[in-house]
Amino acid sequence: MRDVQLLKMGKETLVVASDNSGAIGLKQQDAVHVPYDIVGYYTFRVAAMECYCAGATPEAVILQNFCGDKAWDGLVKGITRGLHELSIPDVPITGSTESNFSLVQSAVGLTVLGKRTNDASMSAIPFLENTKVAVIGLPLVGNEVIEQDKEVAPLQLVKELSQLEEAVLLPVGSKGVLYKLNRLFSNRTFLKNEVNSVINLEKTSGPSTCCLIAFPAEKENMVRELSGHNYHEVTF
């Protein structure tokens, strides 16, 4: 169900989460033109969200930079912004830059190493009679991410929701809400016409600008209160 790798290290379990970005940056042939701190921030967001939703806390960030030496500081600035939003500013950042050859488009790879701190489900869960589902944030891609940034699920909110007992979160990526919804439950597969939501169920969520959350009905008021305008109900 999850796009992470678990590594058992004695009594501890490490979580490896990663993301990449291509053709987004300041090179002439990039498809989306934004500063590299934005690239770093949103690439980090994806891996960090995967990490928290898998019950882990980030312990280190590894950056693979193919944008050139001058992009490094901007990329790190964006990652640092994300770490501060999560109140973990001391997490170390390391990595490497391809400086022998210059690419015509920007490219970045990023890995977050985390340590499991709770037993969040790593496999599909059963859909029960009292199961509630919502999308936190909106699926956005490309320039929408910048133009509608207030609709992006805040990192701190994802962190808080991931720590709620009996709540299961799953970041939504390029394949959309419906795809992730059908990876969330072990006993149900939903067709598009069976799902009711104001959200476009098949639209890419770009750099995981939204996530799915499933929780018992009795926790609905708590999840709604925490999420505010980022809460979008899904019914069946």
Secondary structure, DSSP 8 states (H G I E B T S, - for coil): --SEEEEEETTEEEEEEEEEEESEESSTT-SEE--HHHHHHHHHHHHHHHHHHTTEEEEEEEEEE-S-GGGHHHHHHHHHHHHHHTT-TT--EEEEE--SS--SS-EEEEEEEEEE-S----S-B---TTEEEEEES----TTHHHHTGGGS--HHHHHHHHTSTT-EEEEE-TTHHHHHHHHHBSS----GGG-B-SS-TTS--TTT-EEEEEEEGGGHHHHHHHHGGGEEEEB-
